[in-house]
Amino acid sequence: MGAMNILAAQVWHFWIAVLLVPAVIVAVIAVIVIYLTKVFGPRYPKR
């Protein structure tokens, strides 16, 4: 039973990682884009 619990835990953590990695990548890109628009927006105002 111990080996099955460890295997289930590894599979569970794998699927959590599969779901979290794309979300984290999108969040980091969004933060960078928002930061750049806030920093460079006032420097180059729209006409």
C-alpha positions as YAML, in Angstrom:
chain: A
units: angstrom
residues:
- id: 1
  name: MET
  ca: [0.00, 0.00, 0.00]
- id: 2
  name: GLY
  ca: [2.86, 2.42, 0.72]
- id: 3
  name: ALA
  ca: [4.17, 2.29, -2.84]
- id: 4
  name: MET
  ca: [0.70, 3.00, -4.27]
- id: 5
  name: ASN
  ca: [0.28, 6.04, -2.03]
- id: 6
  name: ILE
  ca: [3.63, 7.44, -3.16]
- id: 7
  name: LEU
  ca: [2.75, 6.78, -6.81]
- id: 8
  name: ALA
  ca: [-0.62, 8.47, -6.40]
- id: 9
  name: ALA
  ca: [1.03, 11.46, -4.75]
- id: 10
  name: GLN
  ca: [3.52, 11.80, -7.60]
- id: 11
  name: VAL
  ca: [0.77, 11.59, -10.23]
- id: 12
  name: TRP
  ca: [-1.35, 14.08, -8.29]
- id: 13
  name: HIS
  ca: [1.51, 16.57, -8.06]
- id: 14
  name: PHE
  ca: [2.25, 16.11, -11.75]
- id: 15
  name: TRP
  ca: [-1.27, 17.10, -12.75]
- id: 16
  name: ILE
  ca: [-1.26, 20.07, -10.38]
- id: 17
  name: ALA
  ca: [1.96, 21.23, -12.07]
- id: 18
  name: VAL
  ca: [0.43, 20.74, -15.53]
- id: 19
  name: LEU
  ca: [-2.43, 23.06, -14.52]
- id: 20
  name: LEU
  ca: [-0.36, 25.62, -12.62]
- id: 21
  name: VAL
  ca: [2.56, 26.17, -15.01]
- id: 22
  name: PRO
  ca: [0.53, 27.71, -17.89]
- id: 23
  name: ALA
  ca: [-1.43, 29.85, -15.42]
- id: 24
  name: VAL
  ca: [1.78, 31.14, -13.83]
- id: 25
  name: ILE
  ca: [3.33, 31.87, -17.24]
- id: 26
  name: VAL
  ca: [0.26, 33.84, -18.33]
- id: 27
  name: ALA
  ca: [0.19, 35.72, -15.01]
- id: 28
  name: VAL
  ca: [3.88, 36.69, -15.29]
- id: 29
  name: ILE
  ca: [3.42, 37.90, -18.87]
- id: 30
  name: ALA
  ca: [0.33, 39.88, -17.83]
- id: 31
  name: VAL
  ca: [2.21, 41.54, -14.96]
- id: 32
  name: ILE
  ca: [5.06, 42.49, -17.31]
- id: 33
  name: VAL
  ca: [2.65, 43.93, -19.91]
- id: 34
  name: ILE
  ca: [0.71, 45.90, -17.29]
- id: 35
  name: TYR
  ca: [3.96, 47.22, -15.81]
- id: 36
  name: LEU
  ca: [5.25, 48.33, -19.20]
- id: 37
  name: THR
  ca: [1.97, 50.05, -20.09]
- id: 38
  name: LYS
  ca: [1.95, 51.88, -16.74]
- id: 39
  name: VAL
  ca: [5.59, 52.94, -17.07]
- id: 40
  name: PHE
  ca: [5.70, 53.85, -20.75]
- id: 41
  name: GLY
  ca: [2.09, 54.99, -21.11]
- id: 42
  name: PRO
  ca: [2.61, 58.50, -19.69]
- id: 43
  name: ARG
  ca: [5.80, 58.93, -21.73]
- id: 44
  name: TYR
  ca: [3.99, 58.31, -25.03]
- id: 45
  name: PRO
  ca: [0.45, 59.67, -24.64]
- id: 46
  name: LYS
  ca: [-2.21, 58.88, -27.22]
- id: 47
  name: ARG
  ca: [-3.04, 61.67, -29.65]
...
